[in-house]
Amino acid sequence: MYKALRPWLFLLPPETAHEAALLALRVFGTLYRSRPAADGPLAVHTLGLSFANPVGLAAGFDKDGRALHGLAALGFGFLEVGTVTPRAQPGNPRPRLFRLPEQRALINRLGFNNAGMEALATRLRAARPAIPIGVNIGKNRDTPLERAVDDYRLGFAALAPYADYLTVNLSSPNTPGLRALQQPDIARTLLGALREDQAALARRLGRRVPVAVKIAPDFTPEALEALLAVLAEGLCDAVIATNTTVARPDWAHANTAGVQGGLSGPPLAPRSREIISHVFKVLPNIPIIGVGGINNAVQAWDHLVAGASLLQLYTGLVYEGPGLVAAIVEGLQARVRSEGHETLDGALSAARRNLSSKSGPNTVKS
């Protein structure tokens, strides 16, 4: 059905089509509510949480958490909302979302357009699906970098009580200067402050809300090593790899070659997987949420084998439609069986051992 509908949706400007899809999902969510799934072959237990399957929604698709029930009903194992900032902001001027149909990719320069943390907190407090929900937080565009930690602490305080985990977005290319927060000294200060808030909240709530850090794919090897050394100090509970890329592949596209913003979709997959693999080897005890270019079960499997414990989708939904979630889940189940295992964990352990025996030293190219 979606294949027939997509050409008509693609007649609309990309952001208009996205808003229409969110509205349809909101309606769908009022008609059909998902039920908690029992543990099956794809169950993942990490971060102190249980996921029925590893396939999650990436931040950016539903920034304000307006269609969570409809999205959950598609079969996701978890959802991540945001990026949300302390104060509502409109984001960058339109047009700010661009399709690259031949590559099944997108370029976005949305700029953290959202209704603000209080609006999202109210929505999550009122009703949310019975699957893990992550909340991705960032700083307002007009907050100076030297005060960025204040915005993240505000977001943490307002939203952690209603989240299963929090993501600290240090890597969007669409807020000026934001990626400077990945510099070691700045990241250490920011994440250290959030660690203090995390401990205080745990004492008050009686539960610990894990903190993930979302990183960029556009590091030099030296810059990546420096950031991972900071994360190795125990300043986060998970790494999300990766955000969109400001790099452009060798192919040219007449309408978008000069468009600024973050590129997502299949062209990002190899780099994202390279970063996942390196993080997995450097920080083997920190769970990784792999995101970037997943549009079928093969890509999902490759990200998992590279070292991801969980996955996230966004751009693939635009091109493949809502059935992509079930298709990846079914494909992963088939892969686990074909590998001769009963669980995803068993199949991945074997596949990673086999990959390790064949591969040489791991390096990350700039």
N, C-alpha and C positions, 0 to 999 in steps of 0.2 A: 504493500500500500504506500509506504513512504517513497519508494522509487517513482511511483506515479505522481505523488504529490510534490516531490522535491523540485521539479522544473518550475512549477507555479510559485513555490516559496522563493526560489532563486530569482524570480522577477521582481521581488521586493528588495529594497535596500537591506543589507545584512542585519543591521541592528533592529530594523522593523520586523524582519522575519523572526529574529530571536525573541523579541517581545511577544509576538504572536504565539510562538512555541511555548513560552512560559505561561501565557494565558491558557492555552489548551491543557497544559499539564496541571494547572491549578484546578480547572474544571474536572479533569480526570481524577484528581486526588479527592474531590468531593464525592465522586461516584464509587471509587474503589480504594479501599485502605489496605495496605499490605499488612500481613501478620508476621510476627517474629518467626524466622526460619530456624528449624532445628539444625544441629550440627550435621554436616554431611561431609563428603570427601574433600570439599574445598574449604572447609572451616579453617580460620586463622585465629590464633590466640596470641595477641601481642599488645604491648602498652597497657596491660591490665584489662584489656577489652576483648570481647568475642565478636568475630565477624563471620557471618554465614558463608561469605565468599570474599575474595580479595579485590573485587572490582568496585571502585568507588567513583564518585563524581568529583571532578577537580573544581577548585575555587574559580569564581568568575562566571560560571554558568548561571547560578542563582545567587547573586550577591546578597540580596536582602532576605533570602529564605522564604520566598512567597509561594513556592510550588513544591515544598518538601514531600508532602504526601503523594503527589503524583509521581515525583521522581523515585521515591522509595518503591512505588508499585511497579516500576520497570524492572526490579530485580537487583538493584544495587546492594552491595554489602555494607556500604556506608556512604555518607554524603559530606561534602565540605562546602560551607557557605562563605561569602565574603569575596574579595577583601572588603572589610568594613573599617571605617575610620571613626574617631571619636565624634566628629561633627559631620553632618550630611554635606556632601559636595557633589557638584554636577559632573565632574570629570572633564576631560578634554573636549574641545569643540568637535561637532560632527562635520563630515564623516570621519569615523574613527575605528571602523571594522571593515575589513576588506577580504573578499574571497579570492582564492587562487584555485579554481576548480580543477585544472589539469593536474595539479599536485595534491589535490584534496587537502589544501592547507588554508590557513587564515593568517592575516596580519592584523593585530589590534593595537590601538593606542588609547584605550578607554580611559585610563587614568583614575582608577579607584572611584568611579561614579557609584554612590550608594546613599542610602537614607540615614546613615549614622548608627552608632552602636546602640542607642537607647531604643530605636525602632526595632532593631533586630532582637534585642534582649526581650522586649515585650512580646514579639512574635514567638520566640522559642519558649518563653515562659508559659504562653497560652496553650500551645499544642505543638507536638513534634512527633515524627514517626518513631517506631520502636526499633530503630537501628542506630548504630553509632553516628553521631553528628560532630563534625569538626568545624571550628570557626577560625577563619583566616583574618588576622588583624594587620593593619598598617597605619601609617601616619598620614595626617592631612597634608595636602599639597603645600599649604602656606605655613606649615610648622617648620621652623628652621631645623637643620640637621642636628645642631647642638642641643635641641630640645626634643628630639625624636623619641627618646626614652620615655618622656612624659606621656606622649600619645599611646605608646605601646602599653604602658602601665594602666592607663585609663581603659583601654580596650580590654586588657586582661581582667581588670576588676569588674567591669560591667558584664562581660560575656562568659568568663570561665564557669560561673555557677550553673550555666545552662548548656555547657558544651561537654562532650566526652573527651575532646582534646582541643588544644589551641595551636594554630600555626602562626609563626612569626614570619611575615613576608618581608624579606630583606632584598628581594631580587627582581621586582617588577621593573621593566625598563621604561615605564611610562609615567613615573613620578620623578621629576628632575632630582638627581643626586641620590636617589634611594639606594642604589647599589653600593654607594660608599659605606653603607652600614655593614657591609660584609668585610670591611677591613678589620684585621684582627683586634686591635685595641678597642675600636668602637663596638664591634660585635661582643667582645668580652664584657664590656660595661653594660650594654643593653641586656644581654642574656643573663648576666649576673643579677641585675635588678629584678628581672622577671622570676629568677629562681627564688629570690627572697619572697616575692609575692605569692609564688606557687606554694611555698612552705607555709606561709601564713594562712592562705586559703584552705589548705589541707587540714590545718588545725581547726579552722572554723567549720568546715563542711563535713569533716570526717572522711573525705576522699581526695585523692591526689589527681589533679587534672594534668595529663601529660602535655608537654610543649614540644612541637615540631618546628624545625627551621627549614624554610623553603629557599633553595639556593639556585643561582643562575647557571646556565650551561656555558657562559662565555668567559671562563677563567683562563688565565695562563696557568701552566702547571704549578708555578711557584705560588701564585695567589690562592689556588685551591688548597695546596698543602698548608698554607698559613691559616686559612679558615678552619680546615679540618683539625689542625692542632688545637685550636681554641675549642672546638666542639668536643674534642677528646677530653677536655677538662671536666666533663660532666655537666655541661651547661645546657644540654637539650636531651630529649627523650627519643627523638626520631628526626630523620632528615628527609625532606621531600625533594627529589631530584627528577626533573628540573622545571624551572620556569621557562617562559618563551625565550627565544634567542634574537639578538639584534644582528647576528651574522646572516648573510644571504648565500645560498648555494650558488654554484656556478651557472645554473640556468637563469635565463633572463625572462622577465614577464613585462610586456609593453606597458601595462597599466599600473603596475605596482613596484617596479624595480626601484623607484626612488621613494617609496612610501616608508616613513618612519614608523616604528612600533615593533612589537614582539611577534616573531614568526612561530606558528605552532602547526602541528600535523606531521605527516610522515617524513618531511625533510628534516625534522628535529630528532627523529627516533634514533639514528646511529649515535649522535652526540649525547643524547640523554642516557642511552644505554652504556656508553663509555664512562660517563660520570658515575652512574649507578655502580658499575663494576669496580671503579676505583674507590668509591666511598665504602663499599662492602669490604674491600680488602684492608683499608686503613682503619675503619671503625666497625669491626665485625660484630660487636655487641650492641650496636645501635640500629634499630629497625629502619628500613628505607621504604618510603612510599614512592614508587616509580611512576613518572608521568612524562609524556612526550611522544606523540606520534602513534599511539595505540589505536588501531582501527580494525583489528581482527584478533582472533585467538592466537595466531602465530606470534604477532608482535607482543601480545600480553605474556605469552610463555617465555619469550626471549628476555623481556624485562625482568621477569621473576627469576629466571636462571642466572641472570647477571647479578642478582643480589637483592632484588626488591622483595619485601614481605607482603606489601599491598600495592595496588595500582590505582591510577586515576585517569578518567577520560574527560574530554571536552570536545575538541575539534572533530573527533570521530563521529560524535552524535550528529553534528551538522550535516555530514556527508552520508553517513550510513543509517541514520534515523534511530528511533528509540529501541528498535529490535536488536541493536548492537549489543546491549548489555546481556540479554539472554543468549545471544549467539556466542559471545566470549565465554560466558559461564559454561555453556554446553560444550564448547570447544576445549576448554580446560579440563572438564570432566573426562572427555574422550581421551585427551592426552595423558592424563593420569592413568587411565585404564590401559592405554596402549603401551605405557612404560612399565606395566606389570605391577602397579602399586594400588593401594586402596585409598591413600590420602595424598593430598597435594604436598604436604610436608615431606613424605617419604619419597615422592617422585622428584621433588626439587633437590633434596639432599643427594640423591643418586646422580642427577643431571649435573649438579655443581661439582661433585667429585670427578666426574668424567671430564668436564670442561677444564678443571684445574690440572688434571693429568696431561692434557693436550696443550695447554697454553704456557707461554713463557712469562717472563716478568711483566707486570702490569705497568703501563705508563699512560699518562693522559697528555695528549697533544694540545697545544694552544690553538 
